[in-house]
Structure formats: C-alpha cells, structure tokens
Amino acid sequence: FMIGAVGQDAFGDEMLTGLNALGVNTSGVARRTDTASGTAMIVLDASGQNRIVVALGANEKLSVAFVAGHRQAIHDAQVLVCQCENELAATREALATARRHGTLTLLNPAPINPRMSAELLALADIATPNETEFAFLLRHLYGRQVAPDYWELADPLLHALCRSTGIPTVVITLGDKGCFVSHGDAPVRKDGETYYRVRAEPVRCVDSTGAGDAYTGGLAAGLVLYREQPFRRAVEHANRVAALAVEKPGT
C-alpha cells in the first residue's frame, strides 16, 4: 500500500500505471492539480556510480492531514517504509502513527534533507543510510565530524557512532563494501551479536542508481518473509536485491 502524491501529468500516469501493474495498491496516492509529479535527473560515470538532482514536485505537497487520513493502512501494515523525498512533516506523521500502533518503522534517510530532525529520526526502529547520508546525520544532528573513510574504522568504533544516534538498529549501506549492522540490543531482532558486517554480493555494476532504495525495499520484504528468523537473514535478502538492481540500467 503506497501513500504519496503525483501530479496530473504524464509522469504521474506512468508511475501509477507501473505500480498498479506490479500489484501495488495506489489508492493512497493523491493526484494534485497544483504541481507536477516529482522528477529526478541522474548523471552516471563510467563505473556506474551516480549523482542525482531531484525536483520534489507533488512529493513536497504531501500533507499531514492526508497521511493522517490513511492511519488505518499504517495500523494494518507489518512494516512502514519512509524516506525523505517529500514534506518531512508528513513523514513524521506517518512514523508517529506507526509508533502509536506498534507497526515496525523503517526509514531510508535519503535524499539528504537539511530539514531532517532528531525528532523524526527517533521515530525510526531501523534506519538504512548510505555512507554519505550517515556522515550527514552525524554532522547535522549531532555535531560529529567523521573522516572521509570513516566506515573503515574498527567495528566497535563504527558501532559506537551508530549508537550515538539512538536509533535501535542502524544499517549503513556501503555499496561494493556491503553493509554494517548495529543494534542497540541484538536479542530484540534475534541476532546473536550487536554489530557485524555483511559482504556485498559479487556483481557487474552497470548502474547504481536506486540501489539504496532497492536495498531498503529488500530489507522490508525480508523482515516480512523471514520475520521468525534473525535480522541477518533479512539483511542478506536486501543485499541480493540491491545486487540485482545494479546489474542493469535504470532504477
């Protein structure tokens, strides 16, 4: 079930048609006449790495009241997945609603948004920043500067940085270096250790655009598919989904 907004334009038509074809319930997506659908311009280098410029469009018009009108869908969900490409007050409302109803919350703090607050971040049970986004959160919200290659720190030190955020589970996605998982309390998610790394799957990278989104979606699916198993199983599933995503062009 998707909650969001698109414009009354060809991009909106295309997005809804594509989602409906994949079986996504889009009854929670508003069609707005006062703005265009959100769009992005993507630039790739020769190795498949990307830089994205986003025009938020209808995403920025998503209102608190609209999200509140779909509280039942959030209540009924096993996992709520949010990101930072729309009005953050609406994102905060969704996360707060999930927290009240006991729905697991998964936040991908992307793209980097200067309006991100510690209050919003505190509503996430699990966060999946990439290395750049995590460094931004540390600097912007906690006043902590890290070295350019901070992810190469010894695992206990990287774990301490993750714990400084207060988020119960942080998964830093590191591209071809895999990911780093940090729990405040491992038994809650059935892992036997509070922090560990998972190696990336070997791939031929064609286009890394959307890899973080694919990872987060894969993690959410894994949390449902393998809910009785340790968290690591969902992480392995997410790694494989992201690996498949980068082996072909497009998001």
Helices and strands as residue ranges (DSSP letters): E 3-7, H 10-21, E 28-32, E 39-44, E 50-55, G 57-61, H 64-68, H 71-76, E 79-83, H 88-101, E 104-108, H 118-121, E 126-127, H 131-142, G 150-152, H 155-163, E 169-173, G 175-177, E 179-183, G 186-189, E 195-198, H 211-225, H 231-246
